Amino acid sequence: MNTDDPVVPITALKNAAPKLTRSMSDDTLKELIHDATVNTLADGFPQPVDGKWNDITLTAIKYLALHLASMDTSAGQGILDEKVAVLERKYESKIGKDWLHSSVWGLYYYRLWKLFCGGSYRYGVVQH
C-alpha cells in the first residue's frame, strides 16, 4: 500500500465532517486514512481485488478515519460542556463504553463491522 496515495480521498473526509476536519492539515488526514486502512483490513474487511477496493471497505476506512480524527476533539476526550466565564468543565463517563462507541463515526464503523465481518467473529467473508 502506497502511503502517498490514500485509498479514500481527503476530500471525502472533509465533505463528510467539515467542522471536525476544518482545522486538520491534509498530511494529518492522510495519516489518519493510512492508519484507518491498516486497522480496517486487520479487522477483516475485504482486501482490494485486482487493485479495486470494495465500497464497504472504503466506507469503513472513511468512518474509522473520522473516528480517529474525533479523538482529538473535546468530545473525543469526554468533555460534554465547558464554560469560560466561570471555569467549569463537565465530562462524559466512558465507563461501560468501548472505544468505538465514543463517537458517531465509531458507531458507524462498528455497525459495518458487525454486518460485514461477522460481528463477534474475528474473520468473516463478505458476499460479493
C-alpha positions as CSV (number, residue, x, y, z in Angstrom):
1,M,0.0,0.0,0.0
2,N,1.4,3.3,-1.0
3,T,1.0,5.8,1.8
4,D,1.4,8.8,-0.6
5,D,-1.9,7.9,-2.2
6,P,-4.7,7.4,0.4
7,V,-7.4,4.9,-0.7
8,V,-10.1,7.3,0.5
9,P,-9.7,10.9,-0.9
10,I,-9.0,13.5,1.7
11,T,-12.0,15.5,0.3
12,A,-14.3,12.6,1.3
13,L,-13.4,13.2,5.0
14,K,-13.6,17.0,4.6
15,N,-17.1,16.7,3.0
16,A,-18.4,14.2,5.4
17,A,-17.4,16.2,8.5
18,P,-16.4,19.7,7.7
19,K,-16.4,21.1,11.2
20,L,-14.4,18.1,12.5
21,T,-11.7,18.3,9.8
22,R,-11.5,22.1,9.1
23,S,-8.5,22.7,11.3
24,M,-6.7,19.5,10.3
25,S,-3.9,19.6,7.6
26,D,-4.1,17.3,4.6
27,D,-1.0,15.5,5.9
28,T,-2.8,14.7,9.2
29,L,-5.9,13.5,7.4
30,K,-3.7,11.4,5.1
31,E,-2.1,9.8,8.1
32,L,-5.5,9.1,9.7
33,I,-6.6,7.4,6.4
34,H,-3.5,5.3,6.4
35,D,-4.0,4.2,10.0
36,A,-7.7,3.5,9.4
37,T,-6.8,1.5,6.3
38,V,-4.4,-0.8,8.2
39,N,-6.9,-1.3,11.0
40,T,-9.9,-1.8,8.8
41,L,-8.1,-4.6,6.8
42,A,-6.9,-6.1,10.1
43,D,-10.5,-6.1,11.3
44,G,-11.5,-8.4,8.4
45,F,-12.9,-6.1,5.8
46,P,-12.2,-7.2,2.3
47,Q,-8.8,-6.6,0.7
48,P,-8.7,-5.0,-2.7
49,V,-9.1,-7.4,-5.6
50,D,-7.0,-6.7,-8.7
51,G,-6.4,-3.2,-7.3
52,K,-10.2,-2.5,-6.9
53,W,-11.5,-1.6,-3.4
54,N,-14.8,-2.8,-2.2
55,D,-17.2,0.1,-1.4
56,I,-18.0,-1.3,2.0
57,T,-14.2,-1.3,2.9
58,L,-13.8,2.2,1.6
59,T,-16.8,3.4,3.7
60,A,-15.4,1.6,6.8
61,I,-12.0,3.3,6.2
62,K,-13.7,6.7,6.0
63,Y,-15.7,6.1,9.1
64,L,-12.7,4.9,11.1
65,A,-10.5,7.8,9.9
66,L,-13.2,10.2,11.1
67,H,-13.5,8.4,14.4
68,L,-9.7,8.7,14.8
69,A,-10.0,12.4,14.0
70,S,-12.7,12.9,16.5
71,M,-10.4,11.6,19.3
72,D,-8.5,14.8,19.2
73,T,-11.6,16.9,19.9
74,S,-13.1,17.9,23.3
75,A,-16.0,15.4,22.7
76,G,-13.5,12.7,22.0
77,Q,-11.8,13.5,25.3
78,G,-15.2,13.1,27.1
79,I,-15.9,16.8,27.6
80,L,-19.6,17.4,27.4
81,D,-19.8,21.1,28.3
82,E,-17.3,23.8,29.1
83,K,-17.8,27.4,30.3
84,V,-15.3,30.1,30.0
85,A,-16.5,32.9,32.4
86,V,-16.9,30.6,35.4
87,L,-14.4,27.9,34.7
88,E,-16.5,24.8,34.5
89,R,-16.0,21.6,32.6
90,K,-18.3,18.6,32.6
91,Y,-17.1,15.2,31.5
92,E,-19.0,12.3,30.0
93,S,-18.4,8.9,31.7
94,K,-16.6,6.5,29.4
95,I,-17.2,3.6,31.8
96,G,-19.1,0.8,30.1
97,K,-18.3,2.2,26.6
98,D,-15.7,0.7,24.4
99,W,-13.5,3.0,22.3
100,L,-15.6,2.7,19.1
101,H,-18.8,3.7,20.9
102,S,-17.3,7.1,21.9
103,S,-18.1,8.8,18.6
104,V,-20.8,8.6,15.9
105,W,-18.2,7.7,13.4
106,G,-17.0,4.8,15.5
107,L,-20.6,3.6,15.9
108,Y,-21.0,3.7,12.1
109,Y,-17.8,1.7,11.7
110,Y,-18.8,-0.8,14.3
111,R,-22.2,-1.3,12.5
112,L,-20.4,-2.1,9.2
113,W,-18.1,-4.4,11.0
114,K,-21.0,-6.3,12.6
115,L,-22.8,-6.5,9.3
116,F,-20.0,-7.5,7.0
117,C,-17.2,-9.0,9.1
118,G,-19.2,-11.5,11.1
119,G,-19.9,-9.4,14.2
120,S,-18.4,-11.3,17.1
121,Y,-16.2,-13.4,14.9
122,R,-12.7,-12.3,14.2
123,Y,-12.8,-13.1,10.5
124,G,-15.7,-13.1,8.1
125,V,-16.4,-13.3,4.4
126,V,-18.3,-10.5,2.6
127,Q,-20.5,-11.8,-0.2
128,H,-19.7,-10.0,-3.5
